[in-house]
Amino acid sequence: MLAQRIFARRLPQVALRSTVPRASFSQFRALKSAEVDDPLQNGGYQNPPRVKRQFRDPYGDWWDKQERRNFGEPVHEENEVLGVFSPEQYTHVTARKGLFHLGIFVATFLGFCGGVSFYYPDKPSTPRTYPDGLEKELGGPNALLARKSGEESW
């Protein structure tokens, strides 16, 4: 009888742990109606034009000179990307000019490597020669000999 009580107590705990919460699909209608009412999904907030603060006049009469912004001016939804302290947009060189410079660098580097390989000597020093080509030391008359004195090629 004691075993039945323990089993009866444990069963509801195990059953509660194994239940998986089910997804509710009742939010689908609410999301669909919000899309119709607010297409930008920002509560009707009107975004100012998307202009980086980096391109605003640094000498203009701004209320906040550091951020180049006036008091009461609406902040863009992507302010963290458009602010002064976001990564600077690189506009000094166009992509075409940058690729041209990269091509010049590659051509110069390969030309330099080709010139060095053309004028670089094959061997940095004169190969060492041995009297009688070390015939005795290398194993006799049928052995592969080292270079003899007076030979110009291998």
N, C-alpha and C positions, 0 to 999 in steps of 0.2 A: 504494500500500500504506500509506503514511503517512496519507493521507486516511481510509482505512478504520479505522485505529487511533483517530484523533481522533473520528470519528463513533461508534465503539463505546464510547469512554469517556464521551462526552457523553450518549448515550442513556439510560443508567441514572440519571444525575443528573436529567434532565428528567422521567423517569418517576417518580422519587421525589417530586419537587416537585408533580406534578399529582395525586397520590393524595389523596383526601379521607378523613379518618377517619370511620368509620361509627359510628353510635350503637349502644350495647349495650343490649339490652332485657332483660338478665338481672336488672336491679335491680328490675324491676316486682314480682316475687314478694316480694323482701325488704321493699319499701315497703308492700306490702299486708299482710304479716304484722306489721310494726311498728305499723300502724294498729290491729290487733286487740289486740295486747299492751299498747300504751300509747296510749290515745285522746287524751290531752293532748299527747303527743309531747314531754314534758319529763323523761323518765327517772324517772317515778314521784314527782317532787318535788311535795309538797303546798303549794299556794299559800295564803297567809293570805287573809282577806277583802279585797276590793278597796276600801280606804278611803284617801282622800288624807290625807297627813300634816298638811296644812293644817287639817283638821277635828279632829285629836287635841287633847287638853287641853294647852295650852302650859305650864301650871303643874304638870303631873303630875310624878311622880318617875321621870323617864326616865334611863337610863344615858347615852344620847347626847341631851343636851338640845336641841342644834341641829337634829338630824334627827328628834327625838321617837321614839326607838327604844330598846328594851332589849337588853342583851347576850344573844346567842344566839337572838334572835327571828328566825324565818325571813323572808327578804326576798321580796316579791312579784316575780313574773316581769316585771311592768311597773314596776319601781321607778323608772325614769327619768321616768315620767309621774306617778307617785303621790308622789314625794318633795317635800320642802319647797321646793326650788329650781326646781321645774317651774313653768310658768305658772300663776298663781293662778286658781282657779275663781271666776267672778264670780257672787255670789249676793245682791247688795244690792238689785237691782230685778228683778221678774219680767218676763217677756216681754210680758205684757198691759199692765202699767203703762208699760213702755218704749214700746210702740206708741201708747198713749194720749198720752204726752208728745210723741212725734214728730208725732202728728196735731194737737195743740194748737199746736206750733211752726209747722207748715205753714199752718194756718188763720190764725194771727196774722200770719205773713209775707205771705200773700196778701191779707189784710184791709188791712194797712199799704200794700201796693202799690196796691190799689184806691183807698184813701183819698187817696194821693198823686196818682194819675192823675185822680181826680175834682176835686181842688182845685188842681192844678198848671195854670198858665196855658198856653194854646195856644202863644203866641209870647212869648219872653222880653223883647222890646222892640217899640217902634212901628216899623212898616216905613217906610223912607225914601221921600220923595216928591220929584218933580222938576218944575220948571216946564215946562208944555206936554208932559209925559210923554216928554221927549227925542225928539220927533218927528223933528227934523232929524238928530240924532245916530244914531238907529236906522235911518234909511233912507227917510224920507218918510211920506206920509199913509197908505199901505197897510201899513206895518210894524206889528208887535206892539209896542205902546207900553208904557213903564214907567208906574208909578202917578203920576197928576197930583196937583197940590196941591189939597186940598179934597175929594177922593174918599174915601169911607168904606170901600168894598169894592173888590175887584179886579174 
